[in-house]
């Protein structure tokens, strides 16, 4: 059996589309939807749509636990209740369009004996490829330098306001840190994008959570990669498996303008960077 864990926050239409695509897949599966205290009453809508579906479990968090803890809730539920071969932890804005997805995952595990696998994640806007991620320097010194810069930014909120006013009037293309062309070969032990992971039983048997629980949002992928390499786990990118990433739906619904989003993102990134530094210090 394979379990799909989806962390839901506000974006009801996107979550429903994502779940309905999963229900169409061939093979034995269960879906665990974790509502992360959505303030727009969307959990009641999820219960109305899926409350009688025996293939779906609905979990409601009383408070927003953030990305790592919210997903860990669903991951642990799947492990305890279903003892699955695989747990997929995915964003609510990802669409799986290969009906034989489960068979492809099993073949990937048979061929490569992975602990963690990431597919070809194709962005809906632009058709970019988010896996495998480009490896960056996340040494203690680099992270401390980044934290100092984030602290300064956090104290200069007015600069954000000016910046985003200018950008809104004169939009520019964002620099892409993703692949413009698909990587067509298996890639081992490189960082994988945080929107979609497949955890095999080799990982599940050793871990009661999938993400390091001290972050709220951001750096989860980098910390997971660090811990995986530390524990000699095998991480692979498999190009034979493809998903489509709509990207930023929940965050865009939460913040009506780029200024507020930038302020929130900076604070969350500062917190996660501090957590990563403390983890490296041991």
BELBELUR-V82320 format. One record per residue. N is the residue number from 1. RES is the residue in one small letter. PHI is phi as a letter, one per 20 degrees, with the letter a starting at -180 (999 if undefined). Layout:
BEGIN
n = {N:N}
res = {RES:RES}
phi = {PHI:PHI}
END
This chain:
BEGIN
n = {1:2:3:4:5:6:7:8:9:10:11:12:13:14:15:16:17:18:19:20:21:22:23:24:25:26:27:28:29:30:31:32:33:34:35:36:37:38:39:40:41:42:43:44:45:46:47:48:49:50:51:52:53:54:55:56:57:58:59:60:61:62:63:64:65:66:67:68:69:70:71:72:73:74:75:76:77:78:79:80:81:82:83:84:85:86:87:88:89:90:91:92:93:94:95:96:97:98:99:100:101:102:103:104:105:106:107:108:109:110:111:112:113:114:115:116:117:118:119:120:121:122:123:124:125:126:127:128:129:130:131:132:133:134:135:136:137:138:139:140:141:142:143:144:145:146:147:148:149:150:151:152:153:154:155:156:157:158:159:160:161:162:163:164:165:166:167:168:169:170:171:172:173:174:175:176:177:178:179:180:181:182:183:184:185:186:187:188:189:190:191:192:193:194:195:196:197:198:199:200:201:202:203:204:205:206:207:208:209:210:211:212:213:214:215:216:217:218:219:220:221:222:223:224:225:226:227:228:229:230:231:232:233:234:235:236:237:238:239:240:241:242:243:244:245:246:247:248:249:250:251:252:253:254:255:256:257:258:259:260:261:262:263:264:265:266:267:268:269:270:271:272:273:274:275:276:277:278:279:280:281:282}
res = {x:x:x:x:x:x:x:x:x:x:x:x:x:x:x:x:x:x:x:x:x:x:x:x:x:x:x:x:x:x:x:x:x:x:x:x:x:x:x:x:x:x:x:x:x:x:x:x:x:x:x:x:x:x:x:x:x:x:x:x:x:x:x:x:x:x:x:x:x:x:x:x:x:x:x:x:x:x:x:x:x:x:x:x:x:x:x:x:x:x:x:x:x:x:x:x:x:x:x:x:x:x:x:x:x:x:x:x:x:x:x:x:x:x:x:x:x:x:x:x:x:x:x:x:x:x:x:x:x:x:x:x:x:x:x:x:x:x:x:x:x:x:x:x:x:x:x:x:x:x:x:x:x:x:x:x:x:x:x:x:x:x:x:x:x:x:x:x:x:x:x:x:x:x:x:x:x:x:x:x:x:x:x:x:x:x:x:x:x:x:x:x:x:x:x:x:x:x:x:x:x:x:x:x:x:x:x:x:x:x:x:x:x:x:x:x:x:x:x:x:x:x:x:x:x:x:x:x:x:x:x:x:x:x:x:x:x:x:x:x:x:x:x:x:x:x:x:x:x:x:x:x:x:x:x:x:x:x:x:x:x:x:x:x:x:x:x:x:x:x:x:x:x:x:x:x:x:x:x:x:x:x}
phi = {999:c:d:d:d:c:e:d:b:m:f:f:f:f:f:f:f:f:f:f:f:f:f:e:f:f:o:e:b:c:c:d:d:d:e:e:l:g:e:d:m:f:f:f:f:f:f:f:f:d:g:e:e:f:e:c:d:d:c:d:e:f:c:f:e:n:f:f:f:f:f:f:g:f:f:f:g:f:f:f:e:c:l:f:f:b:c:e:d:c:f:f:d:d:d:e:d:e:f:e:g:f:f:f:f:f:f:f:f:f:f:c:l:e:e:c:c:c:e:f:d:d:f:f:e:n:m:e:d:e:c:f:f:f:f:c:e:d:f:g:f:f:f:f:f:f:f:f:f:f:f:f:f:f:e:c:f:f:f:g:f:f:g:f:f:f:f:f:e:c:f:c:f:f:f:e:d:d:e:f:d:f:e:e:d:f:c:d:l:c:f:d:f:f:e:b:c:d:d:e:f:f:f:g:f:e:c:e:b:e:d:f:e:e:e:e:a:n:m:f:f:f:f:f:f:g:f:f:f:f:e:l:e:e:d:c:d:d:f:f:d:c:c:d:d:f:n:m:f:f:f:f:f:f:d:f:b:f:f:f:f:f:f:f:f:f:f:f:f:f:f:f:f:f:f:f:f:f:f:f:f:m}
END
